[in-house]
Amino acid sequence: MATPPRPVFHKASGNSSAGIVPADWRVWLLGLLLCTGLSRAATVRILSQDEDGLRFRVELDDLSVRRDTVEGREQLQLASRDALFLVESNGSARLIQPIELGIPADARVYLRELTRDLEHPDLAPPPLPEKDMLSEPMPVSVSLVPGAQLANEGWMRQQRIQRLVLTLATWDDGWSLMRAGEYELAFRRSPSSGESLQPARAESPDFDQLLDARLLNAAQARAWQRARVADS
C-alpha cells in the first residue's frame, strides 16, 4: 500500500502567534485526509509547542448544531463526521466521537467557558469542576471562545460555533496538575454565508512532529492510567 503524501509547510514571519498552516492549503487538506483518515476537508494549524505539550488547531467544514431535550434536560449536540460533542444545559459536556488527536473516547469533557449571549446576559460560564470531583484520569475542558455565534431558542438553537478549545489535563494523585496540552478546534463558516476563515501563511517543522506529540500524549495517558489502576 502506497505511503500517503506528506503535507508541505511554510514558515510565518514576524508574529509567531499566527500559527502554522500550509501555504498551499488545498494540497495540505488532501494530505491530511490521507495521513490521518479524516473523512472530509480539514486542516491543522500548529500554534505552539513547549514542555506542556503541543497546541494546534483543527478546522472542519459544515459543523452542525442541534438542540434537543433528553429526560427533561436541554442538550446541545455539536456534530460532524469527525468529532461529536454533547453539551448539556447544566454546563457539562461529553466527547462522544473523538477526532484523531489522541484523546481517549471515554474522556470527560467540561464546558469551561461560554460566550455570553446578548439576549441572555445572565448566562454565566459554568465553573470548572473541583479536582476531587474528577474520577476520570484525563478530564478535558471545552471552551466556546469569544467570537462564537450563540443564537437562542430557550438558550440554545441551531447555530454555527466558530471555535472550541479543548484543554487536555491530568491530575497526579488528584492534586498536582500535569497539563498535557490544549487542542483548539476552529470551524469554518458555511461557504453559503460568503464568509470563511482564511488560512494564514505560516510554516511548520515536519508533520511527524504533530503525530509524535499526539502519540506521546496518548502513551503518557495510558501509562498514568495503568499506574492509577495498580495503586488502587
C-alpha positions as CSV (number, residue, x, y, z in Angstrom):
1,M,0.0,0.0,0.0
2,A,1.4,3.4,-1.1
3,T,2.6,5.8,1.6
4,P,0.3,8.8,1.6
5,P,1.9,12.2,0.7
6,R,3.1,14.4,3.5
7,P,1.8,18.0,3.5
8,V,4.3,20.8,2.9
9,F,4.5,23.7,5.3
10,H,5.9,27.2,5.1
11,K,7.1,29.3,8.0
12,A,5.3,32.5,9.1
13,S,7.5,35.6,9.5
14,G,7.2,38.0,12.4
15,N,4.3,37.1,14.7
16,S,4.7,33.5,15.9
17,S,1.1,33.6,17.3
18,A,-0.1,33.4,13.7
19,G,0.2,29.7,13.9
20,I,1.2,27.1,11.4
21,V,-0.7,26.2,8.3
22,P,0.5,25.4,4.8
23,A,0.8,28.0,2.1
24,D,-0.9,25.7,-0.5
25,W,-3.7,24.7,1.9
26,R,-5.8,22.8,-0.6
27,V,-2.9,20.3,-1.2
28,W,-2.4,20.1,2.5
29,L,-6.0,19.3,3.2
30,L,-5.8,16.3,0.8
31,G,-2.6,15.2,2.5
32,L,-4.3,15.4,5.9
33,L,-7.2,13.3,4.7
34,L,-4.8,10.6,3.5
35,C,-2.5,10.8,6.5
36,T,-5.0,10.8,9.4
37,G,-8.1,9.2,7.9
38,L,-10.3,12.2,8.4
39,S,-13.5,11.7,6.4
40,R,-13.6,15.2,4.8
41,A,-11.8,18.5,4.4
42,A,-9.9,19.6,7.5
43,T,-6.7,21.5,8.2
44,V,-4.4,21.6,11.2
45,R,-2.6,24.7,12.4
46,I,0.2,24.2,14.9
47,L,0.1,27.1,17.4
48,S,2.9,26.3,19.8
49,Q,4.9,23.5,21.4
50,D,6.6,23.6,24.8
51,E,7.1,21.4,27.8
52,D,3.4,21.4,28.4
53,G,2.6,19.8,25.1
54,L,1.5,20.8,21.6
55,R,-1.2,23.3,20.9
56,F,-2.7,23.2,17.4
57,R,-6.0,23.9,15.6
58,V,-8.1,21.6,13.6
59,E,-10.5,23.2,11.1
60,L,-13.6,21.3,9.8
61,D,-16.3,22.2,7.4
62,D,-20.0,22.2,8.0
63,L,-20.3,21.7,11.7
64,S,-24.0,21.0,12.5
65,V,-25.5,22.0,15.8
66,R,-28.8,20.6,17.1
67,R,-30.9,21.4,20.2
68,D,-32.6,18.5,21.9
69,T,-34.3,17.6,25.1
70,V,-33.5,14.3,26.8
71,E,-35.2,13.3,30.1
72,G,-36.2,16.9,30.7
73,R,-32.7,18.4,30.2
74,E,-31.9,20.6,27.2
75,Q,-28.8,19.4,25.3
76,L,-26.8,20.9,22.5
77,Q,-25.3,18.5,20.1
78,L,-22.3,19.6,18.1
79,A,-21.8,17.1,15.3
80,S,-19.6,16.3,12.4
81,R,-18.4,13.1,10.9
82,D,-15.0,13.7,12.6
83,A,-15.9,14.9,16.0
84,L,-19.1,14.7,18.1
85,F,-19.7,16.6,21.3
86,L,-22.7,16.6,23.6
87,V,-23.1,19.8,25.6
88,E,-25.8,19.8,28.3
89,S,-27.5,22.9,29.6
90,N,-26.1,22.3,33.1
91,G,-22.6,23.2,31.8
92,S,-21.1,19.8,31.4
93,A,-20.3,18.2,28.0
94,R,-19.2,14.8,26.7
95,L,-16.9,13.9,23.9
96,I,-18.8,11.2,22.0
97,Q,-16.7,10.6,19.0
98,P,-13.1,11.9,19.3
99,I,-11.3,13.4,16.4
100,E,-7.8,11.9,15.8
101,L,-6.0,13.9,18.4
102,G,-5.0,11.1,20.8
103,I,-8.0,11.9,23.1
104,P,-9.5,8.8,24.7
105,A,-13.0,8.1,23.7
106,D,-14.2,7.9,27.3
107,A,-12.6,11.2,28.4
108,R,-14.8,13.6,30.2
109,V,-15.3,17.0,28.6
110,Y,-16.3,20.1,30.6
111,L,-17.6,23.3,29.3
112,R,-15.1,25.7,30.7
113,E,-16.1,29.0,29.1
114,L,-19.3,30.0,27.3
115,T,-19.7,33.2,25.3
116,R,-22.4,35.4,26.8
117,D,-25.5,35.9,24.6
118,L,-26.9,39.4,24.4
119,E,-30.4,38.1,24.8
120,H,-29.4,36.3,28.0
121,P,-26.8,38.5,29.8
122,D,-27.3,36.4,33.0
123,L,-25.9,33.3,31.2
124,A,-22.6,32.9,33.1
125,P,-19.9,30.5,32.2
126,P,-20.2,27.3,34.3
127,P,-17.4,26.8,36.9
128,L,-14.7,24.2,36.4
129,P,-15.3,21.1,38.4
130,E,-13.2,20.7,41.6
131,K,-10.3,18.3,41.3
132,D,-11.7,15.9,43.8
133,M,-14.8,15.5,41.6
134,L,-12.8,14.2,38.7
135,S,-12.9,10.5,38.6
136,E,-11.5,10.1,35.0
137,P,-7.8,10.0,34.6
138,M,-7.9,12.5,31.7
139,P,-10.5,15.3,32.2
140,V,-10.9,17.5,29.2
141,S,-12.2,21.1,29.1
142,V,-14.2,22.7,26.3
143,S,-14.3,26.4,25.7
144,L,-16.7,28.3,23.4
145,V,-14.3,31.2,22.8
146,P,-15.3,34.8,22.2
147,G,-16.5,35.2,18.6
148,A,-18.7,32.1,18.7
149,Q,-22.2,32.8,17.4
150,L,-24.6,31.6,20.1
151,A,-28.2,32.2,18.9
152,N,-31.1,31.3,21.3
153,E,-34.1,29.1,21.4
154,G,-34.5,29.0,25.1
155,W,-30.8,29.4,25.4
156,M,-29.8,27.2,22.5
157,R,-30.9,26.7,18.9
158,Q,-29.5,25.9,15.5
159,Q,-26.3,27.9,15.3
160,R,-22.7,28.0,14.0
161,I,-20.0,27.9,16.5
162,Q,-16.7,29.3,15.3
163,R,-14.2,27.7,17.6
164,L,-13.9,25.3,20.5
165,V,-10.8,24.9,22.8
166,L,-10.1,21.5,24.4
167,T,-7.7,21.6,27.3
168,L,-6.4,18.1,28.0
169,A,-5.0,17.7,31.5
170,T,-4.2,15.1,34.1
171,W,-4.1,15.3,37.9
172,D,-1.4,13.3,39.6
173,D,-2.8,11.8,42.8
174,G,-5.8,14.1,42.4
175,W,-3.8,17.2,43.4
176,S,-0.8,18.2,41.2
177,L,-1.9,19.4,37.8
178,M,0.1,18.0,34.9
179,R,-1.1,19.8,31.8
180,A,-0.8,17.6,28.6
181,G,-1.8,20.2,26.0
182,E,-4.6,22.2,24.5
183,Y,-6.4,21.4,21.3
184,E,-8.2,24.3,19.6
185,L,-10.9,23.2,17.1
186,A,-11.8,26.0,14.7
187,F,-14.8,25.6,12.4
188,R,-15.0,27.5,9.2
189,R,-18.3,29.3,8.4
190,S,-20.6,28.0,5.8
191,P,-19.5,29.0,2.2
192,S,-23.1,30.0,1.5
193,S,-22.8,32.8,4.0
194,G,-20.0,34.4,2.0
195,E,-17.6,34.2,4.9
196,S,-14.8,31.7,5.7
197,L,-11.8,31.6,7.9
198,Q,-8.8,32.3,5.7
199,P,-5.7,30.2,6.5
200,A,-2.7,32.2,7.4
201,R,0.7,31.8,5.7
202,A,3.0,30.0,8.1
203,E,5.2,27.0,8.2
204,S,5.9,24.1,10.5
205,P,8.6,21.6,11.3
206,D,8.0,18.2,9.9
207,F,4.4,16.9,10.0
208,D,5.8,14.0,12.1
209,Q,6.1,16.5,15.0
210,L,2.4,16.6,15.3
211,L,1.9,12.9,15.1
212,D,4.8,12.2,17.5
213,A,3.3,14.6,20.1
214,R,-0.1,13.1,19.7
215,L,1.2,9.6,20.2
216,L,3.4,10.7,23.1
217,N,0.4,12.3,24.9
218,A,-1.6,9.2,24.4
219,A,1.2,7.0,25.7
220,Q,1.7,9.2,28.8
221,A,-2.0,9.0,29.5
222,R,-2.1,5.2,29.2
223,A,1.0,4.9,31.5
224,W,-0.6,7.2,34.0
225,Q,-3.9,5.3,33.9
226,R,-2.1,2.0,34.4
227,A,-0.3,3.4,37.5
228,R,-3.6,4.6,38.9
229,V,-5.1,1.1,38.5
230,A,-2.0,-0.6,40.0
231,D,-2.2,1.7,43.1
232,S,-5.9,1.2,43.6
